[in-house]
Amino acid sequence: MREKNEMPKDELEQEPPAPETPGAAAPDAGTDVPDPLLEELETLKNSLADQEDKFLRLAAEYDNYRRRSQKEKESAWADSKAETAAAFLPVYDNLERALKQETSDEAYKKGVEMTMAQLREVLSKLGIEEIPALGEAFDPNLHNAVMHVEDEAAGENTIVDVFQAGFRSGDKVIRFAMVKVAN
């Protein structure tokens, strides 16, 4: 016979029941969640997706703004550089004419040569270069033909004389070269 305090052997081997935690689903209830919670979950997911979409659009707009601002800044710098150089081109033309004139005063000639060299150096530092013209093929994108001449010695559409030098900054033409072209 068993004593009073003894438990049957099969009851000792069984595990005690686990305490229930608040909010935990009952084992036999499955994964059923009340409809209001599912609706709220879907609403939150949609709201999160909308906020993520808004964030991505804002980031893309900012990136576009940053690129556009950089291009505008570079364009403004190039335009102001070209306008400044264009203002100095009449000085260049006058110095070029002065160099072509014969003079007996060597000091005067040397001074004009030094001034012209300094102006060319400044233009070069700004990235402004003279458009090659004499002996080149005529290009309407770079040259302005003001005269035509029949010359058997020169090839067709070849520049035989330059009246005014042309200048460009990168791909932008500041002033077209004024030339005479052989047909």
SERO-4910 file (N, C-alpha, C, O; in steps of 0.05 Angstrom, whole numbers):
BEGIN
 pado doro    nc1    nc2    nc3   cac1   cac2   cac3    cc1    cc2    cc3    oc1    oc2    oc3
  Met    A     16    -23      0      0      0      0     17     25      0     40     25      8
  Arg    A      5     45     -8     19     71    -11     15     87     13     -5     86     27
  Glu    A     34    103     18     31    121     40     15    145     30     11    148      6
  Lys    A      6    161     48    -11    183     41      3    204     24     -9    215      5
  Asn    A     27    210     28     41    232     15     54    223    -12     65    240    -26
  Glu    A     53    199    -17     65    189    -41     48    194    -65     23    192    -64
  Met    A     60    201    -88     45    205   -112     49    181   -130     70    167   -129
  Pro    A     30    175   -146     34    152   -164     57    158   -183     63    181   -190
  Lys    A     71    137   -191     95    139   -207     90    152   -234    106    168   -243
  Asp    A     68    147   -247     62    160   -273     57    190   -271     62    204   -290
  Glu    A     48    199   -248     43    228   -244     69    242   -240     71    266   -246
  Leu    A     90    229   -229    116    241   -225    130    247   -251    145    266   -253
  Glu    A    126    230   -270    140    233   -296    128    254   -313    141    263   -332
  Gln    A    105    263   -308     92    284   -324    103    311   -316    110    317   -293
  Glu    A    105    329   -337    114    356   -333     92    373   -322     69    369   -329
  Pro    A     98    391   -304     77    409   -294     68    427   -317     83    434   -334
  Pro    A     43    435   -316     33    453   -338     47    480   -337     53    491   -315
  Ala    A     53    491   -361     67    517   -363     48    539   -356     25    538   -363
  Pro    A     59    559   -341     41    581   -334     35    597   -359     51    600   -377
  Glu    A     11    607   -361      2    622   -384     12    651   -381     10    663   -360
  Thr    A     22    661   -404     31    689   -405      9    706   -416     -6    698   -433
  Pro    A      7    730   -405    -15    747   -415    -11    754   -444     12    759   -453
  Gly    A    -32    753   -460    -31    760   -488    -23    737   -506    -23    739   -530
  Ala    A    -15    714   -494     -7    691   -510    -31    677   -520    -51    675   -505
  Ala    A    -30    667   -544    -53    653   -555    -55    625   -543    -35    613   -536
  Ala    A    -78    617   -540    -83    590   -529    -73    570   -549    -76    575   -573
  Pro    A    -62    547   -540    -51    528   -559    -71    518   -579    -64    512   -602
  Asp    A    -96    516   -572   -115    506   -591   -128    528   -608   -144    522   -625
  Ala    A   -121    554   -602   -133    576   -617   -119    580   -643   -131    594   -660
  Gly    A    -95    570   -649    -81    574   -674    -70    602   -675    -62    613   -655
  Thr    A    -70    614   -700    -59    641   -703    -80    661   -709    -75    682   -721
  Asp    A   -103    656   -700   -125    675   -705   -121    700   -688   -118    698   -663
  Val    A   -120    723   -701   -117    749   -688   -143    764   -694   -153    763   -716
  Pro    A   -152    779   -675   -177    793   -680   -175    812   -704   -153    823   -708
  Asp    A   -196    816   -719   -197    832   -743   -188    861   -738   -173    871   -755
  Pro    A   -195    875   -717   -186    902   -713   -156    904   -712   -144    924   -721
  Leu    A   -143    884   -700   -114    885   -698   -101    881   -726    -81    894   -733
  Leu    A   -112    863   -742   -102    859   -769   -106    885   -786    -88    892   -801
  Glu    A   -128    897   -783   -133    922   -798   -113    944   -789   -103    959   -806
  Glu    A   -108    946   -764    -90    966   -754    -61    959   -763    -46    978   -770
  Leu    A    -54    934   -764    -28    925   -773    -25    933   -803     -4    943   -811
  Glu    A    -45    927   -819    -44    934   -848    -42    965   -852    -28    974   -869
  Thr    A    -57    980   -836    -56   1009   -837    -28   1019   -830    -17   1037   -844
  Leu    A    -16   1007   -810     11   1015   -802     32   1008   -824     50   1023   -830
  Lys    A     28    984   -836     46    976   -858     44    995   -882     64   1003   -894
  Asn    A     19   1002   -889     15   1021   -911     26   1048   -905     38   1061   -922
  Ser    A     23   1057   -880     33   1083   -871     64   1083   -873     76   1102   -882
  Leu    A     76   1061   -864    105   1058   -865    115   1058   -894    135   1071   -900
  Ala    A    101   1044   -912    109   1044   -940    106   1072   -952    123   1080   -968
  Asp    A     85   1086   -945     82   1113   -955    104   1132   -945    115   1148   -961
  Gln    A    111   1129   -920    132   1146   -909    159   1139   -922    176   1157   -927
  Glu    A    164   1113   -927    189   1105   -940    190   1116   -968    211   1126   -977
  Asp    A    167   1115   -982    166   1126  -1009    171   1156  -1009    186   1166  -1026
  Lys    A    159   1170   -990    163   1199   -988    192   1205   -982    204   1224   -994
  Phe    A    205   1189   -965    233   1194   -958    251   1189   -983    269   1205   -988
  Leu    A    246   1168   -998    262   1162  -1022    258   1184  -1043    278   1192  -1056
  Arg    A    234   1194  -1046    229   1216  -1065    243   1241  -1056    255   1255  -1073
  Leu    A    242   1247  -1031    256   1271  -1020    286   1269  -1024    299   1288  -1031
  Ala    A    297   1245  -1019    326   1241  -1022    333   1244  -1052    354   1256  -1058
  Ala    A    317   1234  -1070    322   1237  -1099    320   1266  -1107    336   1276  -1123
  Glu    A    300   1281  -1097    297   1309  -1104    321   1325  -1093    331   1343  -1107
  Tyr    A    330   1319  -1070    354   1333  -1059    378   1327  -1076    394   1345  -1081
  Asp    A    382   1302  -1084    405   1295  -1100    404   1310  -1127    424   1320  -1137
  Asn    A    380   1311  -1139    377   1326  -1164    382   1356  -1160    395   1369  -1177
  Tyr    A    373   1367  -1138    378   1395  -1131    407   1401  -1128    418   1421  -1138
  Arg    A    421   1383  -1114    450   1386  -1110    465   1385  -1137    483   1402  -1141
  Arg    A    458   1366  -1154    471   1365  -1181    465   1390  -1197    483   1402  -1209
  Arg    A    440   1399  -1197    432   1422  -1213    446   1447  -1203    455   1463  -1218
  Ser    A    448   1449  -1176    462   1473  -1165    491   1473  -1172    503   1494  -1179
  Gln    A    504   1449  -1172    532   1448  -1180    536   1455  -1209    555   1470  -1216
  Lys    A    518   1446  -1227    520   1453  -1255    515   1483  -1259    529   1495  -1275
  Glu    A    496   1494  -1245    491   1523  -1247    515   1539  -1238    521   1560  -1249
  Lys    A    527   1530  -1216    551   1544  -1205    574   1543  -1226    587   1563  -1230
  Glu    A    578   1520  -1238    599   1517  -1258    593   1534  -1282    610   1546  -1294
  Ser    A    568   1534  -1290    559   1549  -1313    562   1579  -1308    571   1594  -1326
  Ala    A    555   1588  -1284    558   1616  -1278    587   1624  -1278    594   1646  -1288
  Trp    A    605   1607  -1268    633   1613  -1269    643   1614  -1297    658   1632  -1304
  Ala    A    635   1595  -1314    644   1595  -1342    634   1620  -1357    648   1631  -1373
  Asp    A    609   1627  -1352    597   1650  -1365    611   1676  -1357    617   1693  -1374
  Ser    A    616   1679  -1331    629   1704  -1322    658   1705  -1332    668   1726  -1338
  Lys    A    671   1682  -1333    698   1681  -1344    698   1689  -1373    716   1704  -1382
  Ala    A    679   1679  -1388    677   1685  -1417    671   1715  -1421    682   1727  -1439
  Glu    A    653   1726  -1405    646   1754  -1408    670   1772  -1401    675   1792  -1414
  Thr    A    685   1765  -1381    709   1780  -1373    730   1779  -1395    742   1800  -1402
  Ala    A    734   1755  -1406    753   1753  -1428    745   1768  -1452    761   1781  -1465
  Ala    A    719   1768  -1458    708   1783  -1481    713   1813  -1478    718   1827  -1498
  Ala    A    712   1822  -1453    717   1851  -1448    747   1858  -1454    753   1881  -1461
  Phe    A    765   1839  -1451    793   1844  -1456    802   1839  -1484    825   1845  -1491
  Leu    A    785   1827  -1501    793   1820  -1528    799   1845  -1545    817   1844  -1562
  Pro    A    785   1868  -1542    794   1891  -1557    822   1901  -1550    836   1911  -1567
  Val    A    830   1897  -1525    857   1904  -1517    877   1885  -1531    898   1894  -1540
  Tyr    A    869   1860  -1532    886   1840  -1547    889   1848  -1576    911   1848  -1587
  Asp    A    867   1856  -1588    868   1864  -1617    886   1888  -1621    902   1889  -1639
  Asn    A    884   1908  -1603    901   1932  -1606    930   1925  -1602    947   1936  -1616
  Leu    A    936   1908  -1583    964   1900  -1579    974   1884  -1603    998   1888  -1611
  Glu    A    958   1868  -1615    966   1853  -1638    971   1872  -1662    991   1868  -1677
  Arg    A    955   1893  -1665    959   1913  -1686    985   1928  -1681   1000   1934  -1699
  Ala    A    990   1935  -1655   1014   1949  -1648   1039   1933  -1654   1059   1944  -1662
  Leu    A   1038   1907  -1651   1061   1889  -1656   1066   1888  -1686   1089   1884  -1694
  Lys    A   1046   1891  -1703   1049   1890  -1732   1061   1915  -1744   1071   1915  -1766
  Gln    A   1060   1937  -1729   1070   1963  -1739   1100   1964  -1736   1112   1955  -1716
  Glu    A   1113   1975  -1756   1142   1979  -1755   1148   2003  -1737   1135   2023  -1738
  Thr    A   1169   1999  -1721   1177   2021  -1704   1208   2020  -1700   1220   1999  -1702
  Ser    A   1219   2043  -1697   1248   2044  -1693   1255   2044  -1663   1279   2041  -1655
  Asp    A   1235   2048  -1646   1239   2049  -1617   1238   2020  -1606   1216   2009  -1603
  Glu    A   1261   2008  -1601   1263   1981  -1592   1250   1977  -1564   1239   1956  -1558
  Ala    A   1253   1997  -1547   1242   1995  -1520   1212   1995  -1521   1199   1980  -1506
  Tyr    A   1201   2011  -1538   1171   2011  -1542   1162   1984  -1552   1142   1973  -1542
  Lys    A   1176   1973  -1572   1168   1947  -1584   1170   1925  -1563   1153   1908  -1561
  Lys    A   1191   1926  -1547   1195   1906  -1526   1173   1908  -1505   1164   1887  -1495
  Gly    A   1165   1932  -1498   1143   1936  -1478   1117   1925  -1488   1102   1912  -1473
  Val    A   1111   1930  -1513   1086   1919  -1525   1087   1889  -1526   1067   1875  -1520
  Glu    A   1110   1877  -1533   1113   1848  -1534   1109   1836  -1506   1095   1815  -1503
  Met    A   1120   1849  -1486   1117   1838  -1459   1088   1840  -1449   1078   1822  -1436
  Thr    A   1075   1862  -1456   1047   1865  -1448   1029   1844  -1462   1012   1833  -1449
  Met    A   1035   1839  -1488   1020   1818  -1502   1025   1791  -1490   1006   1775  -1488
  Ala    A   1050   1785  -1484   1056   1759  -1472   1042   1755  -1445   1032   1734  -1439
  Gln    A   1041   1777  -1429   1028   1776  -1403    997   1771  -1407    985   1756  -1392
  Leu    A    985   1785  -1426    957   1781  -1431    951   1753  -1441    931   1741  -1432
  Arg    A    967   1742  -1458    964   1714  -1467    966   1695  -1444    952   1675  -1442
  Glu    A    985   1700  -1426    989   1683  -1402    964   1683  -1384    955   1662  -1374
  Val    A    953   1707  -1380    929   1710  -1363    906   1694  -1376    892   1680  -1362
  Leu    A    902   1698  -1402    880   1684  -1416    885   1653  -1414    865   1638  -1411
  Ser    A    909   1645  -1417    915   1616  -1415    909   1605  -1387    899   1583  -1385
  Lys    A    916   1620  -1367    910   1611  -1339    880   1609  -1334    871   1592  -1318
  Leu    A    865   1625  -1348    836   1624  -1345    823   1602  -1362    799   1597  -1362
  Gly    A    840   1588  -1378    830   1566  -1395    819   1576  -1421    803   1563  -1434
  Ile    A    827   1600  -1429    817   1612  -1454    840   1610  -1475    862   1619  -1470
  Glu    A    833   1597  -1497    853   1593  -1518    845   1605  -1544    821   1608  -1550
  Glu    A    865   1611  -1560    859   1623  -1586    851   1600  -1605    862   1578  -1604
  Ile    A    831   1605  -1622    821   1585  -1641    841   1585  -1664    845   1605  -1677
  Pro    A    852   1561  -1671    870   1560  -1694    855   1566  -1719    833   1556  -1723
  Ala    A    867   1582  -1737    853   1590  -1761    870   1588  -1786    863   1574  -1805
  Leu    A    892   1603  -1787    908   1605  -1811    917   1578  -1821    931   1563  -1807
  Gly    A    910   1571  -1846    918   1546  -1858    900   1522  -1851    903   1500  -1861
  Glu    A    881   1527  -1833    862   1506  -1825    838   1505  -1844    834   1523  -1860
  Ala    A    823   1483  -1842    799   1481  -1858    777   1498  -1844    776   1500  -1820
  Phe    A    761   1511  -1861    740   1528  -1850    719   1512  -1835    709   1492  -1845
  Asp    A    713   1521  -1811    692   1508  -1794    673   1530  -1785    681   1548  -1770
  Pro    A    648   1529  -1794    629   1550  -1787    623   1551  -1757    612   1571  -1748
  Asn    A    630   1530  -1743    626   1530  -1714    647   1546  -1699    644   1553  -1676
  Leu    A    670   1552  -1713    692   1566  -1700    700   1591  -1715    711   1610  -1703
  His    A    694   1592  -1741    703   1614  -1758    680   1630  -1770    659   1619  -1775
  Asn    A    685   1656  -1775    666   1673  -1788    679   1683  -1814    697   1699  -1814
  Ala    A    670   1672  -1837    682   1679  -1863    670   1706  -1872    646   1708  -1876
  Val    A    687   1726  -1875    678   1752  -1884    687   1758  -1912    677   1776  -1925
  Met    A    705   1741  -1923    714   1744  -1951    720   1717  -1962    728   1698  -1948
  His    A    716   1715  -1989    723   1691  -2004    743   1700  -2026    740   1722  -2037
  Val    A    761   1683  -2032    780   1689  -2053    786   1663  -2069    786   1641  -2058
  Glu    A    790   1667  -2095    797   1644  -2112    828   1642  -2112    842   1660  -2121
  Asp    A    837   1620  -2101    866   1617  -2099    873   1588  -2105    865   1570  -2091
  Glu    A    887   1584  -2128    894   1557  -2137    914   1544  -2118    915   1520  -2115
  Ala    A    931   1560  -2106    952   1549  -2088    941   1538  -2062    952   1519  -2051
  Ala    A    918   1550  -2053    906   1540  -2028    885   1520  -2034    872   1520  -2056
  Gly    A    881   1501  -2016    860   1481  -2020    832   1493  -2017    829   1516  -2008
  Glu    A    812   1477  -2023    784   1486  -2021    777   1489  -1992    783   1471  -1975
  Asn    A    763   1511  -1985    754   1517  -1958    777   1519  -1938    774   1512  -1915
  Thr    A    799   1529  -1948    822   1533  -1930    824   1563  -1923    819   1581  -1939
  Ile    A    830   1568  -1898    832   1596  -1888    859   1607  -1896    880   1595  -1890
  Val    A    859   1629  -1911    883   1641  -1922    892   1666  -1907    914   1675  -1909
  Asp    A    873   1678  -1892    879   1703  -1878    861   1705  -1853    838   1697  -1854
  Val    A    873   1715  -1831    857   1719  -1807    856   1749  -1801    877   1762  -1797
  Phe    A    832   1760  -1800    829   1789  -1794    827   1794  -1764    836   1814  -1754
  Gln    A    814   1775  -1750    811   1779  -1721    812   1751  -1709    797   1733  -1717
  Ala    A    829   1748  -1689    832   1722  -1676    806   1714  -1660    793   1731  -1649
  Gly    A    800   1689  -1660    777   1678  -1645    787   1665  -1620    810   1656  -1618
  Phe    A    769   1663  -1600    776   1651  -1575    754   1634  -1565    730   1638  -1571
  Arg    A    762   1613  -1549    742   1596  -1537    751   1587  -1509    775   1588  -1503
  Ser    A    732   1580  -1493    737   1570  -1466    724   1542  -1465    700   1539  -1463
  Gly    A    741   1522  -1467    731   1495  -1469    717   1491  -1496    729   1495  -1517
  Asp    A    691   1484  -1495    676   1481  -1520    660   1506  -1527    649   1508  -1549
  Lys    A    660   1525  -1509    644   1550  -1513    661   1570  -1529    683   1577  -1520
  Val    A    650   1579  -1551    664   1600  -1567    658   1627  -1555    634   1635  -1552
  Ile    A    679   1642  -1548    676   1669  -1537    673   1689  -1560    656   1707  -1560
  Arg    A    691   1685  -1580    689   1702  -1604    699   1685  -1628    719   1672  -1626
  Phe    A    683   1686  -1649    691   1671  -1674    714   1685  -1687    716   1710  -1687
  Ala    A    731   1669  -1700    753   1681  -1715    743   1692  -1741    728   1679  -1756
  Met    A    750   1717  -1747    741   1730  -1772    763   1724  -1793    786   1732  -1790
  Val    A    755   1710  -1815    774   1700  -1833    767   1704  -1863    744   1711  -1869
  Lys    A    788   1700  -1880    784   1699  -1909    788   1671  -1918    808   1658  -1910
  Val    A    769   1660  -1934    770   1632  -1942    774   1630  -1972    763   1645  -1987
  Ala    A    791   1610  -1980    796   1605  -2008    775   1584  -2017    770   1564  -2003
  Asn    A    764   1589  -2041    744   1570  -2053    757   1553  -2073    744   1536  -2085
***
